[in-house]
């Protein structure tokens, strides 16, 4: 592809000549290929091996053995390569994980049911952080609501442009009371989730969810509920709020840059299609399009930078832009 010249072209006036002899510019150095990133398949396999060993130490009365194990395993090249590529670097990521483990308390709201689950969620979510390390986070709820980089899902839903469902988090006593009453009357009619605090998402993420939603609908029997999104873009402010409430809300997070979502999984087991959805998500991970983290009731999904351009074009085509 030829790049057009930025030169303004010939200028009026006499030509200017130089008394100096013409000199040849040095040749440009050869372009070096972009070095490949960390081997994510090897990283995920190393995380799985670590979890097996950690599970064997679950009943140990002292934390010393677990700390030694974590310290040794994280230094393995497959794990260290990803952690070193995060904003915190290897040492910061290691110290944060050890601190998370020291502070861990089982909680009904916590998707990390035990220490092994906490380690899995933390380590696998570092792939998101590595991918989007140069993208500024949304620090406050106000930034999320006012960002032009995000679109309003409600505007799209009313025009039948979404292939997934979500619930907004009720604001006020009346809304929370109505939601509680509906859960008592029809406990299995919808997933048990607080809902979205902000119904705003990046355009590429909307395209990804629509893709998965259509694929899920085509792979499941008629009458199966559509794909259900339980969490989207969050501010760092909200992430800290969730941590105070007992949730395993990691920092930094792909949610805080707008490229991560949570999808309901457990509820679909009653329709016999949970495994179908899991296979679809893992196939996209295998294709390098997303990162997937099993968080129990919901699965965490983060868009890969390599898929961003394609999904942005898909969004624009679907919306007629």
N, C-alpha and C positions, 0 to 999 in steps of 0.2 A: 504494500500500500504506500503510495507516494504522499508525503506530507507536504501541503502547500507552503510556499515560501512566505515568510512574514516581512520580506523586504518591501519597502514602499515603491520600488521601481525607480526608473531614471528620474533625476531631479534637474530642475532648470539650472542654467549657469554653466560656466566653462568647466571642463573636466579637470580634476585634481590629480596631478601625477606625483609620485613619490621619488625622491632622489635616491632612496635606498634600493639596493638590489633586491629583486624578489626572493623571498625565502619560502622554502617548502615547509608546511606545517608537519609536525610529527604525526606519524600514523596513529590512529586510535587503537588503544589496546584491544585485543580480542575479547569479545563478550563472553563472560563466564556463565555457564548454565547455573540456574538457581539450584542451590543444594537441596536435596530432598529433606523433608521434615522428618521428625521421629517416626519410627515404625509403630503405628497405632495398634496393629494386630498383636505385635509383640508386647506392647504396653498392656493391653487388655488381658493377654494371657498371663503376664507377670502379676497383674493385680489378682487374677483368679487364684494363682498359686499361693500368693501371700495370704489370701483369705482362708484357704484351707489350713495353713499353718497357724493362723491367728485363731481359728475356731478351736484348735486343739488346746489353746491356752485360755479359753474363755472362763474356765473355773479356777484359774490360778489365783491364789489369795493376794499376790503381790503384782503390781503393775510393772515391776522391773523386767520380767521376762518378755512381756509384750513390747516394752520400749526398746529393748535390745533387738528383738526381731524386726520391728519397724525400721530402726536405724540401719540395720544390716541390709535389709531387702531394698530399701529405697535407694541405696547406693549402686544397685545393679544397673548396668547401662540402659536397659530397656525402660526402666522406671525413671532413672535420673534424667534421661534425655528430654522427656516431656516436662518434668517438674522444673528443670533448668530453663525451659523456654517460656515459663509463666512470668508475669510481672514481678512476683516475689522472688523468683529464682529458686534454686534447689533448697538452700538453707531456710529461706522464708517459708516455703511450702512444707518442708519437714517440720519446722517448729510449730507452724499453725496446726498441722495434723496432730502432733503430740499434745498440743494445748486443747484441741477439740476432744481428744480422747480423755484427757484428765478431767475436763468439765462435763463429760457426758453423763446424763441422767435419763433413764427410761421415762417416757412420757406418752400418753395416749395420742397426742397430736404429732409426735415425732415419727417421721417415716423411717428413721433408723431404729429398728426394734432391738438391736443389740450393737455391741462395739464393732463386730465384723461388718454389719450393714453401714455403720457410720463411716468406716474406713473405705468401703466400696463406693459410697456416694461421693465422699470427698475426692478420692483419687480419680474416679472416672469423670467427675465434673471438671477436673483440671484440664481436660482436653478442650472444653469450651473456652476456658480462660486463656489457654495457649492460642487458640484460633483467633480470639477477638481481643487480644491484649492491647492493641493500639486503638481500640474504639472507646471513646469516652463513655462512662456510665451515666445514667440518669440518676442524679443525686437525690432529688426531692420529688414528691408526688406532683408538685406543680410543674416541674419540668416534663414529666411524663404526659400530663394532660395537655400541655401547651406545645409539645414538639411537633414540628411540621414533618419530621421523619416518620411519624406514626399516623395511621389512619384509624378512624372511628369504626369499630365493628358494627355498631348499631345502624349506622347509615348504610352499610353494605347489607346487613341482614334484612332490613326493610325492603330492599330491592332484590331480594332472593339471589344474592351473589355469594353466599357462604354455603359450604358443604359440611359444616360442623355446627355443633351447638355449644352454648356456654350459658352460665347464669351470672348475673351481676350480684355483687355483694350488697345486701340491703343496707341502706343508711337510715338510721332512726329506729326508734323503739317499735313503731307500727310495722315496719318492713321485716324486722327480725322476728316479731311475734307471728306474723303471717307465715314466714318460712318455717318456723318451728311447728306451727299447727299443721301445715301441709305435710311435713315429714311424719308427724304422728298419724295422720289419716292415711297417707300413701307412702309408707317408708321405702318402698322399692321402686317407686315411679321414676326416680332420677338419682344420680350419684349423690352421696353424702359429702358435699363440699361447700365451703363457705362462699364460693363464687369469686368473680373477678373484681378486684378493687378498681382497676382501670381497664376498660374495654378497648384498649388501643394496642395496635401491633404494627410491626414493620410490614411493608408491602410484600417482601419476599416470604415472610412467615405466613401471611395470608395465603399466598400461592401454594406454599408447601402443605398447609393444612387442607386446602381445597383438593390438592392432588391426593393426599392420603385419604381424605374423606370419600372421594369418588372411588378410589381403589378398594376401600373397606366396604362400601355399599355394594360394589360389584362382586365381592368375594363372600358375602354373607347372605343368608336366606331373606326373602321378603319379610318385612315387619321388624327387622333388626333396627334398633335406634341408631341414629347417625353418630359419627365420631363426636366425643365430648371433650372439650378443653376445660381444664380446671384452673390453669394459671397461665398468664402471658407476661407482658412487660411489667417489671417491678422497679421501683426506685431503691437506691441503697437505703434510704430512710425507711421504706417499708420492709426491706430485708432485715434490718435491725429490729423492727417491731415484731416480725415473725419469730425471730430468735428469742426475744423476751417472752413470747407466748409458749415457747417450748418446741417450735418446729426446727427441723434440721435445715436451716436456710444458710447455705454456705456463702462465704465472701472471699474473693470476688465471685461474681455469678454471671452466667450467660443471660439470666433474666434481666439483670440490671443494664445490659446493653441492648436488650430488645430482640435477641436472636434465640432465646430459649422459651419453651412452652412445656406444660405438663398435661398429659393426656390420661383420662380415666381408663383404668384397666380392670379393676376388681369387679365393678358393676356389670361388665360385659360377660362375666363368667355365668351369670344366671341365664343368659341367652345362648350359651355354648359357643361364643365367638371370641373369647379372650385370646386363645392361642392363635387364632387367625390374625388378629390385630398385632400380636407380638411378632409373628412371622413377617408381616408387612414392614414393621418398623425395623427389625433386624436386617431385612434384605436391603433396606435403604442405607443402613449403617454399613453393610458390606460393600455397597456401591460407592461409599465415601461421601454420601450426601448429608448425613446427620451423625450426631453422637447420641447414643441411647444409654440411659441410666435407669435401671430397675429400682424404683423407690417404693415398691409394694403396691398400695392402692392405685397410685398413679405412676406413670413412667415419664421421666424427664427426656426431652428431645431438644437438641440444639442444632441449628443449621450450620453446615460447613461453609467456609468462605468459597470453596470451589464451586458450590451450587448456587451462589448468590446471583450471579449474572443471569443464568438461565431462568431462575424463578422470578427475577424482576421482569424479564421479558414476558414470561407467562402471565404475570399479574397484569401487565399493561395490555396484553392481547385480550385477556379475559374481561377486563373492565372497559375495553374499547378505547384505550388512550392512545 
